[in-house]
Amino acid sequence: MMKKTMKALALAALLGLALMAAPKAQAAEAKDVPIDFTGYTMVDIAHLVTPDMPCDPSLQLPRQEFFSLIGPDSDYNLEVLSYCVHTGTHMDAPFHVNSEHGTVETIDPEVLIGRACVIKLEIPSEDYVIPVEDIKAWEEEHGPIEEGDGVLIHTGHDALWDDHDAYLNAYPTLSEELAQYLVEKKASYVAVEAISPDQAIPVCHRILLAGGVEIVENICNLGEIEADRCWTVGTFANTQGDSGVWVRILAYYK
């Protein structure tokens, strides 16, 4: 019991720090986020960052170089980490597809904190283009996507993470109509298990990011969420001028 209580307090403290970083003092009230996580199950929906994770061949994977190691001449381990921000579990900034739009520091720091719909789909093929009808059918059964909801789309593609060729060469994407629908629903973000909601041409990127819907790519473990709705707590580095940023997102549900 003590361990559960301490865990709940630690999680509440984590959320409190995230909310303190937000510009609105009433962030918790505005998002209606539960502070007490007692009775909730937590699922980490971000992949572990490794130097051999799957990514587009044109991108730089993380490179970790230590310039100080604990020993006779140093009391610290210190390293430089260099990488492309569009690897691993990450969020795109509008600047990613439009040079006149905002970079990472312009994104609302609360965007990954709040309610989320867990939309689990059975897809006929790995290169399936998800039509808006699939999402509307989910809404008919589970209730509508509401303004401000995050949208987590589970297709099972994350199971291929360790098979680089399979993960990268064919993956589910969103239809143009679905991207526009999520803008009309005023979702806060959409998260997909693949490297992109698009194939070669970033049509959905442009629609979503121009419409105020952030994009998170390479999420995982949605199949472990035993509910059609959850809460998410996510944060990201406050960097200037970047087109994307790594994110860590935790999902909580009862």
C-alpha positions in Angstrom: 0.0 0.0 0.0 2.8 2.4 0.8 4.5 1.7 -2.5 1.2 2.5 -4.3 0.7 5.7 -2.4 4.3 6.8 -3.1 3.8 6.0 -6.8 0.6 8.1 -6.9 2.4 11.0 -5.2 5.3 10.8 -7.6 3.0 10.8 -10.6 1.1 13.7 -9.2 4.3 15.6 -8.7 5.3 14.9 -12.3 2.1 16.2 -13.6 2.4 19.2 -11.3 5.8 20.1 -12.8 4.5 19.8 -16.3 1.6 22.1 -15.5 3.8 24.6 -13.8 5.7 24.9 -17.1 2.5 25.8 -18.9 1.6 29.5 -19.4 -1.8 29.2 -17.8 -2.0 29.0 -14.0 -5.4 27.2 -14.4 -4.0 24.5 -16.7 -5.2 21.5 -14.6 -8.7 22.9 -14.2 -8.9 23.9 -17.9 -7.8 20.4 -19.0 -9.8 18.7 -16.2 -6.8 16.4 -15.6 -7.0 14.0 -12.7 -4.3 14.8 -10.2 -4.7 11.7 -8.0 -3.7 8.7 -10.1 -4.7 6.1 -7.5 -6.5 3.3 -9.4 -5.2 4.3 -12.8 -3.0 2.1 -15.0 0.0 3.7 -16.7 1.2 2.8 -20.2 4.4 4.4 -21.7 3.5 5.0 -25.3 7.0 6.3 -26.4 9.7 4.1 -27.8 13.1 3.7 -26.1 15.6 5.8 -28.0 18.5 3.7 -29.3 21.2 4.2 -31.9 19.8 1.4 -34.1 16.1 2.2 -34.0 14.2 2.3 -37.4 14.2 5.6 -39.2 14.2 7.0 -42.7 17.6 6.3 -44.2 18.1 10.0 -45.0 17.9 10.9 -41.3 20.7 10.8 -38.7 20.2 8.3 -35.9 21.3 9.3 -32.3 25.1 9.5 -31.8 26.4 9.6 -28.2 29.9 10.7 -27.7 31.4 10.9 -24.2 34.1 13.7 -23.8 34.5 13.0 -20.1 34.5 9.8 -18.1 34.8 9.4 -14.3 38.4 8.7 -13.5 41.6 10.3 -12.2 41.0 13.5 -14.3 37.2 13.9 -13.9 34.4 13.4 -11.4 31.7 13.4 -14.1 30.5 11.4 -17.1 29.6 13.9 -19.8 28.5 13.3 -23.4 27.2 15.0 -26.5 24.1 13.6 -28.1 23.4 14.5 -31.7 20.4 13.3 -33.7 17.7 14.3 -36.1 14.6 15.4 -34.3 12.4 13.4 -36.6 13.6 10.0 -35.3 12.0 7.9 -32.5 8.8 9.1 -30.8 8.6 12.7 -31.7 6.2 15.6 -32.5 6.4 17.7 -35.7 6.2 21.5 -35.5 4.2 23.4 -38.2 7.6 24.7 -39.5 8.4 21.1 -40.6 6.3 21.5 -43.7 5.9 25.3 -44.0 8.8 27.7 -43.6 6.4 30.5 -42.6 4.8 28.6 -39.7 5.9 28.1 -36.1 8.8 26.2 -34.7 8.9 24.1 -31.6 8.9 26.9 -29.1 5.6 28.2 -30.5 3.7 24.9 -29.6 1.4 25.0 -26.6 3.4 23.2 -23.8 0.0 21.7 -22.6 -0.8 20.1 -25.9 0.1 16.5 -24.9 -1.7 16.8 -21.5 -5.3 15.9 -21.3 -8.0 13.6 -22.6 -7.3 11.3 -25.5 -9.3 8.8 -27.6 -7.8 5.4 -28.2 -9.0 4.4 -31.6 -8.2 0.8 -32.3 -8.6 -0.3 -35.9 -8.3 -3.6 -37.7 -6.5 -2.8 -41.0 -6.5 -5.1 -44.1 -2.9 -4.3 -45.0 0.2 -2.5 -43.7 -0.1 0.2 -46.4 -3.8 0.8 -45.6 -5.0 4.4 -46.1 -7.4 5.0 -43.2 -10.6 6.6 -44.4 -12.7 9.0 -42.4 -15.4 6.4 -42.4 -13.3 4.2 -40.1 -13.1 7.0 -37.5 -16.8 7.9 -37.8 -17.7 4.2 -37.2 -15.5 4.2 -34.1 -17.3 7.3 -32.9 -20.7 5.7 -33.4 -19.7 2.9 -31.0 -17.6 4.8 -28.5 -18.8 8.4 -28.7 -17.6 11.5 -30.5 -14.1 12.9 -30.6 -14.5 16.1 -28.6 -12.7 19.5 -29.0 -9.3 19.3 -27.4 -9.0 15.5 -27.4 -5.9 13.8 -28.4 -6.4 11.1 -31.0 -4.3 7.9 -30.6 -4.6 5.6 -33.6 -3.7 2.0 -33.0 -3.2 -0.3 -36.0 -0.7 -2.7 -34.5 2.1 -1.3 -36.7 4.3 -0.7 -33.7 4.8 -4.5 -33.4 7.1 -4.3 -36.4 9.5 -1.8 -34.7 12.3 -4.4 -34.5 11.9 -5.4 -38.2 13.3 -2.3 -39.8 12.4 -3.1 -43.4 8.8 -4.1 -42.6 8.3 -1.1 -40.3 9.6 1.5 -42.9 8.5 0.1 -46.2 4.8 -0.2 -45.7 2.8 1.5 -43.0 -0.8 2.8 -42.4 -1.4 6.4 -43.3 -4.3 8.9 -43.0 -6.5 9.9 -45.9 -6.8 13.6 -46.8 -10.4 13.6 -45.8 -9.6 12.1 -42.3 -6.9 14.8 -41.7 -9.5 17.5 -42.6 -12.0 15.8 -40.3 -9.6 15.9 -37.3 -9.1 19.6 -38.0 -12.9 20.2 -38.0 -13.2 18.2 -34.8 -10.5 20.5 -33.3 -8.4 17.6 -31.9 -5.4 18.8 -30.1 -3.1 16.2 -31.7 -3.1 13.0 -33.6 -0.5 10.2 -32.8 0.3 7.4 -35.2 2.4 4.2 -34.8 4.3 4.8 -38.1 7.0 7.2 -39.2 4.4 9.5 -40.8 0.7 9.9 -41.4 1.6 10.4 -45.0 3.5 8.5 -47.7 5.9 10.5 -49.9 3.9 13.8 -50.2 3.1 15.4 -46.8 -0.5 16.3 -47.7 -1.9 15.3 -44.2 1.0 17.1 -42.5 0.1 20.3 -44.2 -3.7 20.0 -43.4 -3.2 19.0 -39.8 -0.4 21.4 -38.8 -2.0 24.4 -40.6 -5.3 23.5 -38.9 -3.8 23.5 -35.4 -3.6 19.7 -34.9 -0.1 18.6 -33.8 1.4 15.4 -35.1 3.1 12.7 -33.0 4.9 9.9 -34.9 6.3 6.5 -33.8 4.1 5.9 -30.7 3.7 2.4 -29.3 1.9 0.1 -26.8 -1.6 1.4 -27.5 -2.8 -2.2 -27.5 -2.0 -2.3 -23.8 -4.6 0.4 -23.0 -7.7 -1.4 -22.1 -10.1 1.5 -22.6 -11.4 3.6 -25.5 -10.4 6.8 -23.7 -7.5 7.7 -21.5 -5.5 10.7 -20.1 -2.1 11.5 -21.4 0.8 13.4 -19.8 3.5 14.4 -22.2 6.2 17.0 -22.4 9.1 18.0 -24.7 12.1 20.2 -24.7 11.5 23.9 -25.2 13.9 24.4 -28.1 14.2 27.4 -30.4 13.9 27.2 -34.2 13.4 23.5 -34.6 11.0 21.6 -36.9 10.4 18.8 -34.4 11.2 17.4 -31.0 11.4 14.1 -29.1 8.5 13.5 -26.8 7.8 11.2 -23.8 4.1 10.5 -23.4 2.4 8.4 -20.6 -1.2 7.3 -20.9 -3.4 6.7 -17.9 -6.7 4.9 -17.8 -9.1 3.1 -15.4 
